[in-house]
Amino acid sequence: MKTRLLNPGPVNISTTVRQALLKEDICHREPEFSALQADIRRKLLAVYDLDADWAAILLTGSGTAAMEAMLSTLGHADKPLLILENGVYGERLARIADIHGIGHSLMQQPWGEPIDMGRLREMLARGVGLLALVQHETTTGRLNELEQVAALGDEYQVPLLVDAVSSFGAEEIRFDEWNITAAAATANKCLHGVPGISFVITRRKAIENLSANPSSLYLDLRNYLIPQDNGSTPFTQSVQVMYALDAALDEHARTGGWTARRSQYREKMQLVDTGLLKLGISPYLKQGASSSVLHAYHLPDGLSYIKLHDELRKRGFVIYAGQGKLAETVFRVSMMGDTSTADAEELVDAIADITSANHV
Ligand SMILES: *Cc1c(COP(=O)(O)O)cnc(C)c1O
């Protein structure tokens, strides 16, 4: 039985993507590699129709590598960086800033609550140079209001650094209109590739204008842009993972791009929502606050996460625990990856089975 991964990455991959891993061996100093890298970088920009003012920089590493590369390279502004935190990944942004000695202020929000725009305005009015935030806070499944935040940022001329790791490829990101300087993402979430490659989509100017000293060798985006433009790479790349990402990007485009992927996720998440509600299991967030990618649910009374997880695992599903302070009270389900509406329905049936057995 195929295990259905309903955790927020790594995701189930399609047969086409899996077969791409088996292509011939190539050296990362040969022309075949240059062509593959150029294709991927072009296709990544094409996901959101970005022009030549933008560049996709490929890194070897998981999504956090891209977050750290983005923030450590671009986080030093003339005026302080403001980090918005309403979950574990916002905390991670702040931790990265601390480690790299990037002066910043923090706006902490109660997890799951709408962003307090009044408070954000006050913080921006104090003089902020850059605002870093997570688009889809995977901790709770909350889709942060990037559009409103960007509009406020615009008033104070504050551009955005966005953790789009669990949204790139399936949620709306208006890079130009929202005054985004850079966004970090990964191969193996909404793009349905294999883990091992992450990337930063950045305005070329932002990299060219940097004056701060590097605080990392491996994660400094300046070390990548020109070599990658020239068909090279400063360090060994995950060649096979790149084959898979290239195939995944083709599949993404062929199946209708980010809007179609969003609709597919929504349809499956809706089936899960409706099915679970009938079992008395309600979503953690208020209606309309969740992403299309992942929803968090209250654990039913008397059923521990471990029990639910282990029983589902026996039936071929992997779900995900709550993170941080939500570890004991919620569970999470993501419909990313090569999953079907039948998977969503079978998940609901399996949970129905487990909860009814739990009461006898
Ligand atoms: C998954 C995720 C990350 C990165 O996690 P890795 O384990 O390093 O791939 C970062 N931000 C968000 C919002 C995520 O969902």
Ligand as a Chemical Component Dictionary entry (heavy atoms), coordinates in Angstrom:
data_LIG
# 
_chem_comp.id                   LIG 
_chem_comp.type                 NON-POLYMER 
_chem_comp.pdbx_formal_charge   0 
_chem_comp.three_letter_code    LIG 
# 
loop_
_chem_comp_atom.comp_id 
_chem_comp_atom.atom_id 
_chem_comp_atom.alt_atom_id 
_chem_comp_atom.type_symbol 
_chem_comp_atom.charge 
_chem_comp_atom.model_Cartn_x 
_chem_comp_atom.model_Cartn_y 
_chem_comp_atom.model_Cartn_z 
_chem_comp_atom.pdbx_ordinal 
LIG C1 C1 C 0 8.459  23.688 5.687 1  
LIG C2 C2 C 0 8.629  25.128 5.972 2  
LIG C3 C3 C 0 9.907  25.714 6.069 3  
LIG C4 C4 C 0 11.208 25.007 5.890 4  
LIG O1 O1 O 0 11.346 23.769 6.424 5  
LIG P1 P1 P 0 12.503 22.768 5.982 6  
LIG O2 O2 O 0 12.282 21.637 6.900 7  
LIG O3 O3 O 0 13.799 23.429 6.176 8  
LIG O4 O4 O 0 12.257 22.443 4.529 9  
LIG C5 C5 C 0 9.979  27.091 6.242 10 
LIG N1 N1 N 0 8.884  27.840 6.335 11 
LIG C6 C6 C 0 7.649  27.321 6.226 12 
LIG C7 C7 C 0 6.483  28.241 6.297 13 
LIG C8 C8 C 0 7.478  25.952 6.053 14 
LIG O5 O5 O 0 6.253  25.433 5.936 15 
# 
loop_
_chem_comp_bond.comp_id 
_chem_comp_bond.atom_id_1 
_chem_comp_bond.atom_id_2 
_chem_comp_bond.value_order 
_chem_comp_bond.pdbx_ordinal 
LIG C1 C2 SING 1  
LIG C2 C3 SING 2  
LIG C2 C8 DOUB 3  
LIG C3 C4 SING 4  
LIG C3 C5 DOUB 5  
LIG C4 O1 SING 6  
LIG O1 P1 SING 7  
LIG P1 O2 DOUB 8  
LIG P1 O3 SING 9  
LIG P1 O4 SING 10 
LIG C5 N1 SING 11 
LIG N1 C6 DOUB 12 
LIG C6 C7 SING 13 
LIG C6 C8 SING 14 
LIG C8 O5 SING 15 
# 
